[in-house]
């Protein structure tokens, strides 16, 4: 029983970590309201430079919440 509880806790922790890493607030490590390519990679999401540039609709070198959501919802992120 104890091992089942430990496994359940570990699974819950893993799922929570993955969810946090895939939402904007979880990726925006410095909480500045923008996500850099480095923050995306640190969160474990796959996003190469070309794809990041395409997702950056306003061309400021970062992703705001809407750009991140549009990228993520479109099914491009794989992390």
PyMOL Python script that loads the backbone (N, CA, C, O; Angstrom):
from pymol import cmd

cmd.read_pdbstr("""\
ATOM      1  N   UNK A   1       0.824  -1.194   0.000  1.00  0.00           N
ATOM      2  CA  UNK A   1       0.000   0.000   0.000  1.00  0.00           C
ATOM      3  C   UNK A   1       0.868   1.257   0.000  1.00  0.00           C
ATOM      4  O   UNK A   1       0.590   2.223  -0.711  1.00  0.00           O
ATOM      5  N   UNK A   2       1.925   1.222   0.814  1.00  0.00           N
ATOM      6  CA  UNK A   2       2.815   2.376   0.898  1.00  0.00           C
ATOM      7  C   UNK A   2       3.462   2.664  -0.452  1.00  0.00           C
ATOM      8  O   UNK A   2       3.577   3.821  -0.854  1.00  0.00           O
ATOM      9  N   UNK A   3       3.884   1.613  -1.151  1.00  0.00           N
ATOM     10  CA  UNK A   3       4.527   1.815  -2.449  1.00  0.00           C
ATOM     11  C   UNK A   3       3.541   2.370  -3.480  1.00  0.00           C
ATOM     12  O   UNK A   3       3.934   3.127  -4.367  1.00  0.00           O
ATOM     13  N   UNK A   4       2.281   2.001  -3.368  1.00  0.00           N
ATOM     14  CA  UNK A   4       1.260   2.536  -4.270  1.00  0.00           C
ATOM     15  C   UNK A   4       1.076   4.028  -4.020  1.00  0.00           C
ATOM     16  O   UNK A   4       0.969   4.809  -4.966  1.00  0.00           O
ATOM     17  N   UNK A   5       1.038   4.419  -2.765  1.00  0.00           N
ATOM     18  CA  UNK A   5       0.898   5.832  -2.423  1.00  0.00           C
ATOM     19  C   UNK A   5       2.103   6.644  -2.897  1.00  0.00           C
ATOM     20  O   UNK A   5       1.947   7.759  -3.396  1.00  0.00           O
ATOM     21  N   UNK A   6       3.281   6.095  -2.743  1.00  0.00           N
ATOM     22  CA  UNK A   6       4.488   6.779  -3.198  1.00  0.00           C
ATOM     23  C   UNK A   6       4.455   6.942  -4.713  1.00  0.00           C
ATOM     24  O   UNK A   6       4.785   8.008  -5.231  1.00  0.00           O
ATOM     25  N   UNK A   7       4.065   5.908  -5.412  1.00  0.00           N
ATOM     26  CA  UNK A   7       3.970   5.972  -6.876  1.00  0.00           C
ATOM     27  C   UNK A   7       2.913   6.987  -7.306  1.00  0.00           C
ATOM     28  O   UNK A   7       3.127   7.741  -8.256  1.00  0.00           O
ATOM     29  N   UNK A   8       1.791   7.009  -6.623  1.00  0.00           N
ATOM     30  CA  UNK A   8       0.732   7.960  -6.930  1.00  0.00           C
ATOM     31  C   UNK A   8       1.201   9.394  -6.696  1.00  0.00           C
ATOM     32  O   UNK A   8       0.933  10.277  -7.510  1.00  0.00           O
ATOM     33  N   UNK A   9       1.892   9.623  -5.597  1.00  0.00           N
ATOM     34  CA  UNK A   9       2.429  10.944  -5.300  1.00  0.00           C
ATOM     35  C   UNK A   9       3.442  11.363  -6.368  1.00  0.00           C
ATOM     36  O   UNK A   9       3.408  12.500  -6.839  1.00  0.00           O
ATOM     37  N   UNK A  10       4.326  10.469  -6.745  1.00  0.00           N
ATOM     38  CA  UNK A  10       5.338  10.783  -7.761  1.00  0.00           C
ATOM     39  C   UNK A  10       4.685  11.101  -9.095  1.00  0.00           C
ATOM     40  O   UNK A  10       5.110  12.027  -9.786  1.00  0.00           O
ATOM     41  N   UNK A  11       3.669  10.354  -9.461  1.00  0.00           N
ATOM     42  CA  UNK A  11       2.952  10.604 -10.714  1.00  0.00           C
ATOM     43  C   UNK A  11       2.253  11.950 -10.672  1.00  0.00           C
ATOM     44  O   UNK A  11       2.301  12.701 -11.646  1.00  0.00           O
ATOM     45  N   UNK A  12       1.613  12.262  -9.576  1.00  0.00           N
ATOM     46  CA  UNK A  12       0.930  13.547  -9.419  1.00  0.00           C
ATOM     47  C   UNK A  12       1.924  14.693  -9.510  1.00  0.00           C
ATOM     48  O   UNK A  12       1.649  15.703 -10.158  1.00  0.00           O
ATOM     49  N   UNK A  13       3.063  14.549  -8.875  1.00  0.00           N
ATOM     50  CA  UNK A  13       4.102  15.570  -8.928  1.00  0.00           C
ATOM     51  C   UNK A  13       4.608  15.757 -10.351  1.00  0.00           C
ATOM     52  O   UNK A  13       4.801  16.891 -10.790  1.00  0.00           O
ATOM     53  N   UNK A  14       4.824  14.681 -11.068  1.00  0.00           N
ATOM     54  CA  UNK A  14       5.294  14.745 -12.443  1.00  0.00           C
ATOM     55  C   UNK A  14       4.268  15.435 -13.340  1.00  0.00           C
ATOM     56  O   UNK A  14       4.631  16.298 -14.140  1.00  0.00           O
ATOM     57  N   UNK A  15       3.012  15.070 -13.219  1.00  0.00           N
ATOM     58  CA  UNK A  15       1.957  15.675 -14.032  1.00  0.00           C
ATOM     59  C   UNK A  15       1.854  17.163 -13.720  1.00  0.00           C
ATOM     60  O   UNK A  15       1.695  17.970 -14.635  1.00  0.00           O
ATOM     61  N   UNK A  16       1.941  17.539 -12.456  1.00  0.00           N
ATOM     62  CA  UNK A  16       1.881  18.946 -12.072  1.00  0.00           C
ATOM     63  C   UNK A  16       3.040  19.723 -12.658  1.00  0.00           C
ATOM     64  O   UNK A  16       2.857  20.848 -13.124  1.00  0.00           O
ATOM     65  N   UNK A  17       4.217  19.151 -12.643  1.00  0.00           N
ATOM     66  CA  UNK A  17       5.400  19.805 -13.192  1.00  0.00           C
ATOM     67  C   UNK A  17       5.271  19.988 -14.695  1.00  0.00           C
ATOM     68  O   UNK A  17       5.600  21.053 -15.217  1.00  0.00           O
ATOM     69  N   UNK A  18       4.799  18.973 -15.394  1.00  0.00           N
ATOM     70  CA  UNK A  18       4.618  19.064 -16.846  1.00  0.00           C
ATOM     71  C   UNK A  18       3.574  20.123 -17.174  1.00  0.00           C
ATOM     72  O   UNK A  18       3.782  20.922 -18.087  1.00  0.00           O
ATOM     73  N   UNK A  19       2.462  20.148 -16.455  1.00  0.00           N
ATOM     74  CA  UNK A  19       1.421  21.143 -16.700  1.00  0.00           C
ATOM     75  C   UNK A  19       1.976  22.549 -16.486  1.00  0.00           C
ATOM     76  O   UNK A  19       1.753  23.429 -17.318  1.00  0.00           O
ATOM     77  N   UNK A  20       2.689  22.772 -15.391  1.00  0.00           N
ATOM     78  CA  UNK A  20       3.241  24.096 -15.107  1.00  0.00           C
ATOM     79  C   UNK A  20       4.224  24.521 -16.175  1.00  0.00           C
ATOM     80  O   UNK A  20       4.287  25.697 -16.531  1.00  0.00           O
ATOM     81  N   UNK A  21       4.986  23.584 -16.684  1.00  0.00           N
ATOM     82  CA  UNK A  21       5.979  23.914 -17.698  1.00  0.00           C
ATOM     83  C   UNK A  21       5.337  24.270 -19.030  1.00  0.00           C
ATOM     84  O   UNK A  21       5.955  24.942 -19.856  1.00  0.00           O
ATOM     85  N   UNK A  22       4.119  23.831 -19.243  1.00  0.00           N
ATOM     86  CA  UNK A  22       3.486  24.066 -20.533  1.00  0.00           C
ATOM     87  C   UNK A  22       2.513  25.241 -20.514  1.00  0.00           C
ATOM     88  O   UNK A  22       1.944  25.572 -21.554  1.00  0.00           O
ATOM     89  N   UNK A  23       2.304  25.881 -19.364  1.00  0.00           N
ATOM     90  CA  UNK A  23       1.486  27.077 -19.375  1.00  0.00           C
ATOM     91  C   UNK A  23       2.400  28.291 -19.267  1.00  0.00           C
ATOM     92  O   UNK A  23       3.519  28.194 -18.764  1.00  0.00           O
ATOM     93  N   UNK A  24       1.928  29.401 -19.729  1.00  0.00           N
ATOM     94  CA  UNK A  24       2.761  30.596 -19.837  1.00  0.00           C
ATOM     95  C   UNK A  24       3.420  30.972 -18.512  1.00  0.00           C
ATOM     96  O   UNK A  24       4.620  31.240 -18.463  1.00  0.00           O
ATOM     97  N   UNK A  25       2.645  30.989 -17.461  1.00  0.00           N
ATOM     98  CA  UNK A  25       3.187  31.382 -16.164  1.00  0.00           C
ATOM     99  C   UNK A  25       4.294  30.442 -15.699  1.00  0.00           C
ATOM    100  O   UNK A  25       5.253  30.867 -15.054  1.00  0.00           O
ATOM    101  N   UNK A  26       4.152  29.168 -16.031  1.00  0.00           N
ATOM    102  CA  UNK A  26       5.171  28.205 -15.652  1.00  0.00           C
ATOM    103  C   UNK A  26       6.453  28.339 -16.450  1.00  0.00           C
ATOM    104  O   UNK A  26       7.529  27.989 -15.965  1.00  0.00           O
ATOM    105  N   UNK A  27       6.346  28.839 -17.658  1.00  0.00           N
ATOM    106  CA  UNK A  27       7.522  28.992 -18.519  1.00  0.00           C
ATOM    107  C   UNK A  27       8.214  30.335 -18.252  1.00  0.00           C
ATOM    108  O   UNK A  27       9.437  30.429 -18.359  1.00  0.00           O
ATOM    109  N   UNK A  28       7.455  31.356 -17.912  1.00  0.00           N
ATOM    110  CA  UNK A  28       7.989  32.702 -17.659  1.00  0.00           C
ATOM    111  C   UNK A  28       8.711  32.721 -16.310  1.00  0.00           C
ATOM    112  O   UNK A  28       8.172  33.202 -15.314  1.00  0.00           O
ATOM    113  N   UNK A  29       9.923  32.197 -16.292  1.00  0.00           N
ATOM    114  CA  UNK A  29      10.666  31.985 -15.052  1.00  0.00           C
ATOM    115  C   UNK A  29      10.916  33.272 -14.268  1.00  0.00           C
ATOM    116  O   UNK A  29      10.847  33.262 -13.039  1.00  0.00           O
ATOM    117  N   UNK A  30      11.204  34.370 -14.949  1.00  0.00           N
ATOM    118  CA  UNK A  30      11.501  35.618 -14.237  1.00  0.00           C
ATOM    119  C   UNK A  30      10.264  36.492 -14.030  1.00  0.00           C
ATOM    120  O   UNK A  30      10.364  37.595 -13.492  1.00  0.00           O
ATOM    121  N   UNK A  31       9.107  36.004 -14.453  1.00  0.00           N
ATOM    122  CA  UNK A  31       7.811  36.663 -14.241  1.00  0.00           C
ATOM    123  C   UNK A  31       7.771  38.092 -14.769  1.00  0.00           C
ATOM    124  O   UNK A  31       7.202  38.984 -14.139  1.00  0.00           O
ATOM    125  N   UNK A  32       8.391  38.299 -15.948  1.00  0.00           N
ATOM    126  CA  UNK A  32       8.383  39.634 -16.549  1.00  0.00           C
ATOM    127  C   UNK A  32       7.291  39.799 -17.593  1.00  0.00           C
ATOM    128  O   UNK A  32       7.201  40.845 -18.237  1.00  0.00           O
ATOM    129  N   UNK A  33       6.461  38.776 -17.766  1.00  0.00           N
ATOM    130  CA  UNK A  33       5.370  38.855 -18.730  1.00  0.00           C
ATOM    131  C   UNK A  33       5.783  38.538 -20.151  1.00  0.00           C
ATOM    132  O   UNK A  33       4.998  38.696 -21.086  1.00  0.00           O
ATOM    133  N   UNK A  34       7.021  38.088 -20.311  1.00  0.00           N
ATOM    134  CA  UNK A  34       7.545  37.701 -21.625  1.00  0.00           C
ATOM    135  C   UNK A  34       8.315  36.397 -21.461  1.00  0.00           C
ATOM    136  O   UNK A  34       8.904  36.134 -20.412  1.00  0.00           O
ATOM    137  N   UNK A  35       8.300  35.593 -22.507  1.00  0.00           N
ATOM    138  CA  UNK A  35       9.036  34.328 -22.480  1.00  0.00           C
ATOM    139  C   UNK A  35      10.140  34.382 -23.523  1.00  0.00           C
ATOM    140  O   UNK A  35       9.892  34.658 -24.696  1.00  0.00           O
ATOM    141  N   UNK A  36      11.356  34.118 -23.081  1.00  0.00           N
ATOM    142  CA  UNK A  36      12.490  34.058 -24.002  1.00  0.00           C
ATOM    143  C   UNK A  36      12.668  32.635 -24.503  1.00  0.00           C
ATOM    144  O   UNK A  36      12.101  31.692 -23.950  1.00  0.00           O
ATOM    145  N   UNK A  37      13.459  32.494 -25.552  1.00  0.00           N
ATOM    146  CA  UNK A  37      13.721  31.147 -26.053  1.00  0.00           C
ATOM    147  C   UNK A  37      14.430  30.320 -24.980  1.00  0.00           C
ATOM    148  O   UNK A  37      14.183  29.120 -24.859  1.00  0.00           O
ATOM    149  N   UNK A  38      15.289  30.942 -24.220  1.00  0.00           N
ATOM    150  CA  UNK A  38      15.983  30.243 -23.138  1.00  0.00           C
ATOM    151  C   UNK A  38      15.002  29.712 -22.096  1.00  0.00           C
ATOM    152  O   UNK A  38      15.146  28.580 -21.635  1.00  0.00           O
ATOM    153  N   UNK A  39      14.005  30.518 -21.717  1.00  0.00           N
ATOM    154  CA  UNK A  39      13.009  30.069 -20.745  1.00  0.00           C
ATOM    155  C   UNK A  39      12.201  28.897 -21.296  1.00  0.00           C
ATOM    156  O   UNK A  39      11.874  27.965 -20.563  1.00  0.00           O
ATOM    157  N   UNK A  40      11.883  28.947 -22.581  1.00  0.00           N
ATOM    158  CA  UNK A  40      11.140  27.856 -23.212  1.00  0.00           C
ATOM    159  C   UNK A  40      11.951  26.570 -23.130  1.00  0.00           C
ATOM    160  O   UNK A  40      11.423  25.518 -22.770  1.00  0.00           O
ATOM    161  N   UNK A  41      13.231  26.658 -23.463  1.00  0.00           N
ATOM    162  CA  UNK A  41      14.085  25.466 -23.428  1.00  0.00           C
ATOM    163  C   UNK A  41      14.271  24.965 -22.006  1.00  0.00           C
ATOM    164  O   UNK A  41      14.269  23.757 -21.772  1.00  0.00           O
ATOM    165  N   UNK A  42      14.433  25.883 -21.046  1.00  0.00           N
ATOM    166  CA  UNK A  42      14.586  25.485 -19.642  1.00  0.00           C
ATOM    167  C   UNK A  42      13.346  24.774 -19.121  1.00  0.00           C
ATOM    168  O   UNK A  42      13.439  23.934 -18.226  1.00  0.00           O
ATOM    169  N   UNK A  43      12.188  25.108 -19.676  1.00  0.00           N
ATOM    170  CA  UNK A  43      10.941  24.453 -19.271  1.00  0.00           C
ATOM    171  C   UNK A  43      10.778  23.085 -19.918  1.00  0.00           C
ATOM    172  O   UNK A  43       9.824  22.366 -19.621  1.00  0.00           O
ATOM    173  N   UNK A  44      11.703  22.720 -20.801  1.00  0.00           N
ATOM    174  CA  UNK A  44      11.655  21.406 -21.429  1.00  0.00           C
ATOM    175  C   UNK A  44      10.796  21.331 -22.668  1.00  0.00           C
ATOM    176  O   UNK A  44      10.453  20.238 -23.119  1.00  0.00           O
ATOM    177  N   UNK A  45      10.439  22.484 -23.230  1.00  0.00           N
ATOM    178  CA  UNK A  45       9.646  22.493 -24.457  1.00  0.00           C
ATOM    179  C   UNK A  45      10.574  22.555 -25.663  1.00  0.00           C
ATOM    180  O   UNK A  45      11.628  23.189 -25.614  1.00  0.00           O
ATOM    181  N   UNK A  46      10.181  21.903 -26.726  1.00  0.00           N
ATOM    182  CA  UNK A  46      10.969  21.885 -27.947  1.00  0.00           C
ATOM    183  C   UNK A  46      10.538  23.050 -28.829  1.00  0.00           C
ATOM    184  O   UNK A  46       9.399  23.106 -29.293  1.00  0.00           O
ATOM    185  N   UNK A  47      11.460  23.972 -29.051  1.00  0.00           N
ATOM    186  CA  UNK A  47      11.158  25.149 -29.860  1.00  0.00           C
ATOM    187  C   UNK A  47      12.471  25.682 -30.418  1.00  0.00           C
ATOM    188  O   UNK A  47      13.214  26.372 -29.719  1.00  0.00           O
ATOM    189  N   UNK A  48      12.757  25.360 -31.683  1.00  0.00           N
ATOM    190  CA  UNK A  48      14.009  25.832 -32.272  1.00  0.00           C
ATOM    191  C   UNK A  48      13.900  27.323 -32.616  1.00  0.00           C
ATOM    192  O   UNK A  48      12.818  27.905 -32.553  1.00  0.00           O
ATOM    193  N   UNK A  49      15.026  27.924 -32.976  1.00  0.00           N
ATOM    194  CA  UNK A  49      15.081  29.368 -33.214  1.00  0.00           C
ATOM    195  C   UNK A  49      14.114  29.814 -34.310  1.00  0.00           C
ATOM    196  O   UNK A  49      13.432  30.826 -34.150  1.00  0.00           O
ATOM    197  N   UNK A  50      14.044  29.083 -35.409  1.00  0.00           N
ATOM    198  CA  UNK A  50      13.147  29.454 -36.511  1.00  0.00           C
ATOM    199  C   UNK A  50      11.685  29.426 -36.078  1.00  0.00           C
ATOM    200  O   UNK A  50      10.916  30.329 -36.407  1.00  0.00           O
ATOM    201  N   UNK A  51      11.309  28.398 -35.348  1.00  0.00           N
ATOM    202  CA  UNK A  51       9.931  28.278 -34.886  1.00  0.00           C
ATOM    203  C   UNK A  51       9.608  29.370 -33.866  1.00  0.00           C
ATOM    204  O   UNK A  51       8.515  29.936 -33.882  1.00  0.00           O
ATOM    205  N   UNK A  52      10.569  29.665 -32.976  1.00  0.00           N
ATOM    206  CA  UNK A  52      10.379  30.739 -32.002  1.00  0.00           C
ATOM    207  C   UNK A  52      10.146  32.062 -32.725  1.00  0.00           C
ATOM    208  O   UNK A  52       9.258  32.831 -32.358  1.00  0.00           O
ATOM    209  N   UNK A  53      10.950  32.320 -33.755  1.00  0.00           N
ATOM    210  CA  UNK A  53      10.812  33.554 -34.528  1.00  0.00           C
ATOM    211  C   UNK A  53       9.441  33.635 -35.188  1.00  0.00           C
ATOM    212  O   UNK A  53       8.827  34.702 -35.210  1.00  0.00           O
ATOM    213  N   UNK A  54       8.955  32.518 -35.725  1.00  0.00           N
ATOM    214  CA  UNK A  54       7.618  32.499 -36.331  1.00  0.00           C
ATOM    215  C   UNK A  54       6.530  32.749 -35.291  1.00  0.00           C
ATOM    216  O   UNK A  54       5.541  33.421 -35.580  1.00  0.00           O
ATOM    217  N   UNK A  55       6.702  32.222 -34.104  1.00  0.00           N
ATOM    218  CA  UNK A  55       5.715  32.406 -33.038  1.00  0.00           C
ATOM    219  C   UNK A  55       5.716  33.841 -32.512  1.00  0.00           C
ATOM    220  O   UNK A  55       4.705  34.316 -31.994  1.00  0.00           O
ATOM    221  N   UNK A  56       6.845  34.527 -32.645  1.00  0.00           N
ATOM    222  CA  UNK A  56       7.006  35.898 -32.152  1.00  0.00           C
ATOM    223  C   UNK A  56       6.376  36.882 -33.134  1.00  0.00           C
ATOM    224  O   UNK A  56       7.074  37.513 -33.927  1.00  0.00           O
ATOM    225  N   UNK A  57       5.045  37.007 -33.074  1.00  0.00           N
ATOM    226  CA  UNK A  57       4.283  37.793 -34.052  1.00  0.00           C
ATOM    227  C   UNK A  57       4.686  39.267 -34.100  1.00  0.00           C
ATOM    228  O   UNK A  57       4.686  39.870 -35.173  1.00  0.00           O
ATOM    229  N   UNK A  58       5.025  39.851 -32.957  1.00  0.00           N
ATOM    230  CA  UNK A  58       5.376  41.272 -32.962  1.00  0.00           C
ATOM    231  C   UNK A  58       6.869  41.531 -33.170  1.00  0.00           C
ATOM    232  O   UNK A  58       7.300  42.682 -33.238  1.00  0.00           O
ATOM    233  N   UNK A  59       7.653  40.457 -33.269  1.00  0.00           N
ATOM    234  CA  UNK A  59       9.071  40.578 -33.612  1.00  0.00           C
ATOM    235  C   UNK A  59       9.951  41.204 -32.548  1.00  0.00           C
ATOM    236  O   UNK A  59      11.013  41.741 -32.862  1.00  0.00           O
ATOM    237  N   UNK A  60       9.523  41.144 -31.277  1.00  0.00           N
ATOM    238  CA  UNK A  60      10.340  41.771 -30.231  1.00  0.00           C
ATOM    239  C   UNK A  60      11.371  40.837 -29.610  1.00  0.00           C
ATOM    240  O   UNK A  60      12.088  41.231 -28.690  1.00  0.00           O
ATOM    241  N   UNK A  61      11.452  39.606 -30.102  1.00  0.00           N
ATOM    242  CA  UNK A  61      12.454  38.662 -29.596  1.00  0.00           C
ATOM    243  C   UNK A  61      11.992  37.852 -28.400  1.00  0.00           C
ATOM    244  O   UNK A  61      12.745  37.031 -27.877  1.00  0.00           O
ATOM    245  N   UNK A  62      10.754  38.076 -27.960  1.00  0.00           N
ATOM    246  CA  UNK A  62      10.166  37.310 -26.867  1.00  0.00           C
ATOM    247  C   UNK A  62       8.739  36.931 -27.253  1.00  0.00           C
ATOM    248  O   UNK A  62       8.184  37.449 -28.222  1.00  0.00           O
ATOM    249  N   UNK A  63       8.157  36.019 -26.476  1.00  0.00           N
ATOM    250  CA  UNK A  63       6.756  35.663 -26.691  1.00  0.00           C
ATOM    251  C   UNK A  63       5.934  36.215 -25.539  1.00  0.00           C
ATOM    252  O   UNK A  63       6.237  35.964 -24.373  1.00  0.00           O
ATOM    253  N   UNK A  64       4.889  36.969 -25.872  1.00  0.00           N
ATOM    254  CA  UNK A  64       3.952  37.387 -24.833  1.00  0.00           C
ATOM    255  C   UNK A  64       2.957  36.250 -24.624  1.00  0.00           C
ATOM    256  O   UNK A  64       3.041  35.219 -25.291  1.00  0.00           O
ATOM    257  N   UNK A  65       2.026  36.433 -23.711  1.00  0.00           N
ATOM    258  CA  UNK A  65       1.098  35.350 -23.377  1.00  0.00           C
ATOM    259  C   UNK A  65       0.265  34.909 -24.584  1.00  0.00           C
ATOM    260  O   UNK A  65       0.042  33.716 -24.786  1.00  0.00           O
ATOM    261  N   UNK A  66      -0.193  35.879 -25.384  1.00  0.00           N
ATOM    262  CA  UNK A  66      -0.996  35.520 -26.560  1.00  0.00           C
ATOM    263  C   UNK A  66      -0.173  34.767 -27.599  1.00  0.00           C
ATOM    264  O   UNK A  66      -0.648  33.782 -28.165  1.00  0.00           O
ATOM    265  N   UNK A  67       1.048  35.214 -27.856  1.00  0.00           N
ATOM    266  CA  UNK A  67       1.904  34.526 -28.834  1.00  0.00           C
ATOM    267  C   UNK A  67       2.210  33.112 -28.361  1.00  0.00           C
ATOM    268  O   UNK A  67       2.189  32.168 -29.150  1.00  0.00           O
ATOM    269  N   UNK A  68       2.496  32.970 -27.063  1.00  0.00           N
ATOM    270  CA  UNK A  68       2.787  31.653 -26.509  1.00  0.00           C
ATOM    271  C   UNK A  68       1.562  30.755 -26.621  1.00  0.00           C
ATOM    272  O   UNK A  68       1.669  29.596 -27.020  1.00  0.00           O
ATOM    273  N   UNK A  69       0.401  31.292 -26.271  1.00  0.00           N
ATOM    274  CA  UNK A  69      -0.838  30.506 -26.341  1.00  0.00           C
ATOM    275  C   UNK A  69      -1.127  30.091 -27.778  1.00  0.00           C
ATOM    276  O   UNK A  69      -1.458  28.934 -28.035  1.00  0.00           O
ATOM    277  N   UNK A  70      -1.005  31.014 -28.704  1.00  0.00           N
ATOM    278  CA  UNK A  70      -1.260  30.698 -30.116  1.00  0.00           C
ATOM    279  C   UNK A  70      -0.309  29.623 -30.615  1.00  0.00           C
ATOM    280  O   UNK A  70      -0.719  28.726 -31.352  1.00  0.00           O
ATOM    281  N   UNK A  71       0.940  29.703 -30.225  1.00  0.00           N
ATOM    282  CA  UNK A  71       1.930  28.686 -30.604  1.00  0.00           C
ATOM    283  C   UNK A  71       1.565  27.348 -29.969  1.00  0.00           C
ATOM    284  O   UNK A  71       1.514  26.322 -30.648  1.00  0.00           O
ATOM    285  N   UNK A  72       1.315  27.369 -28.674  1.00  0.00           N
ATOM    286  CA  UNK A  72       1.068  26.136 -27.922  1.00  0.00           C
ATOM    287  C   UNK A  72      -0.247  25.480 -28.341  1.00  0.00           C
ATOM    288  O   UNK A  72      -0.294  24.262 -28.516  1.00  0.00           O
ATOM    289  N   UNK A  73      -1.306  26.258 -28.504  1.00  0.00           N
ATOM    290  CA  UNK A  73      -2.608  25.722 -28.868  1.00  0.00           C
ATOM    291  C   UNK A  73      -2.590  25.159 -30.286  1.00  0.00           C
ATOM    292  O   UNK A  73      -3.320  24.216 -30.593  1.00  0.00           O
ATOM    293  N   UNK A  74      -1.766  25.731 -31.140  1.00  0.00           N
ATOM    294  CA  UNK A  74      -1.725  25.251 -32.516  1.00  0.00           C
ATOM    295  C   UNK A  74      -1.074  23.868 -32.614  1.00  0.00           C
ATOM    296  O   UNK A  74      -1.043  23.267 -33.687  1.00  0.00           O
ATOM    297  N   UNK A  75      -0.558  23.371 -31.493  1.00  0.00           N
ATOM    298  CA  UNK A  75      -0.027  22.008 -31.468  1.00  0.00           C
ATOM    299  C   UNK A  75       1.431  21.906 -31.861  1.00  0.00           C
ATOM    300  O   UNK A  75       1.912  20.819 -32.180  1.00  0.00           O
ATOM    301  N   UNK A  76       2.134  23.013 -31.842  1.00  0.00           N
ATOM    302  CA  UNK A  76       3.542  22.964 -32.233  1.00  0.00           C
ATOM    303  C   UNK A  76       4.481  22.544 -31.126  1.00  0.00           C
ATOM    304  O   UNK A  76       5.550  22.005 -31.410  1.00  0.00           O
ATOM    305  N   UNK A  77       4.123  22.773 -29.870  1.00  0.00           N
ATOM    306  CA  UNK A  77       5.058  22.446 -28.801  1.00  0.00           C
ATOM    307  C   UNK A  77       5.049  20.951 -28.520  1.00  0.00           C
ATOM    308  O   UNK A  77       4.001  20.305 -28.536  1.00  0.00           O
ATOM    309  N   UNK A  78       6.201  20.431 -28.270  1.00  0.00           N
ATOM    310  CA  UNK A  78       6.368  19.005 -27.954  1.00  0.00           C
ATOM    311  C   UNK A  78       7.339  18.909 -26.798  1.00  0.00           C
ATOM    312  O   UNK A  78       8.551  18.904 -27.016  1.00  0.00           O
ATOM    313  N   UNK A  79       6.850  18.833 -25.594  1.00  0.00           N
ATOM    314  CA  UNK A  79       7.775  18.821 -24.494  1.00  0.00           C
ATOM    315  C   UNK A  79       7.507  17.816 -23.456  1.00  0.00           C
ATOM    316  O   UNK A  79       8.245  17.729 -22.475  1.00  0.00           O
TER     317      UNK A  79
END
""", "prot")
cmd.dss("prot")
cmd.show_as("cartoon", "prot")
cmd.util.cbc("prot")
cmd.orient("prot")
